[in-house]
Structure formats: structure tokens, C-alpha cells
Amino acid sequence: MDFNDALELLGYLLRVVGALVFGLGSGWLAVQAFQSETQIWQLQTAAFFGLLAAFVLLGRWVENGGATLGAFGLGAGAGLLIWGLTGSRKLDESE
């Protein structure tokens, strides 16, 4: 293993971590569109289709897309679950 191989491995790890963080942010953004006080259907539709388009684009056009797509899916799922569940609790407590 030479220096270039080590940098390539580091690049793969950073790509997976970046996709995980991007997925977490995308999940948060989608939840915010659905939990806002003003329900704007255009924003909700854009958030939903944007999340789907990110999955399609990562799976199709990213080299070694399996790990990247998996990390993005884990991040998006975690974001949807974390902020989706805590947001509904906040609404219940205020009523």
C-alpha cells in the first residue's frame, strides 16, 4: 500500500461521511417542510421530490455509488426519524 492508495481510501471514507451528513441535512429539510405552521403544498412537494431525486442521482451517477447511496439513505432515514418524532412531541406538549 503506497501513499496514493492511502489517499484513495481516505477519499472513500470522506465520501461516505459526507453523504451521511448530507442525508441527515436533507432529512431535516424534508421534515421542516411538513412540520411548519404554514402548510405550503408546493414546498412539501419540492422537498419530497428533491429527496427522491437525490437518491436517484446518487445511485446512478456517483462512482462506487453503493456505499454513498447507503450512507445517504442512513442519514436521511435518521434525520426523518429523529426530527420527525421530536417535532410531533413538541406539538403534543404545546396543546
N, C-alpha and C positions, 0 to 999 in steps of 0.2 A: 504494500500500500504506500503510494507516494503522496506528495503534497496535494496534487490535483484530485486524487481520489478522496482525500480527507475533506477538501473543499466541496466536492460534489455531494458527499454525504451530509455535510453541514447545510448545503443548499436545500437538499431534500427535507431535512428536519425543519428548517426555517419555513419552507413552503407549507408543510403540514401545520405548523403552529400558526402561521399567518392565515391559512384557510379556516382553522378553528376559531380564531379571533374574529375574522370577517363573518363567519357563520353566526357567531354569538351576537355581533352587532346587527346583522340582518334580521335575526330572530327578534331582537329587541325592537327594531324599527317596525317590523310587521305587527307586533303586539301593540305598540303605541298607536298605530293607525286604527286598530279595532277597539282600543280602550279609551280613546279620547272622549271628552264630553260632547263635542260636536261630531256626529257621525256623518262623515263625508264619504259617500259611496265611491267617488272617483279615486280618492286616496286609498281606500281599502282595496279596491280592485287593482290599483297600481302596485301596492305592497304585496298582494297575493301573487300576481303575475310576475313581479320582479323577483320574488323569492324562487318561483318555479323556473324562470329564465336563468337565474344564477346556477341552479342545479344542472340545467341542460347545457349551458355554456361551459361549465367546469368539466362536466363529463365528456363532452365532445371535443373541445379544442385545447385542453391542457395536456401536455405531455406527462405521462405517468399519472393520468387523471384519477386512478382508483383511490390512492391514498389522499389526494387532495379533495376529491369528492366526498370521501368518507369523513374526513376531518370537518369539512364544511357542513355536512349533514349532522354530525355530532354537535357542532357548535350551534347550528340553527335550532336543532331539537332542544338543546339545553336552554337556549335563550327563550324559546317559546314556552317551555315548561316553567322555567324559573320566574320570568316576569309575567307569564300568563296566570300562574297560580297566585303569586303575591298580589297582583293587581286586583283579582277578584276578592281577595281577603280585605283589601283596603276599602273596596266598595261596600262590603258587608258591614264593616265596623262603623262606617260613617252613617249608615241608615238606622 
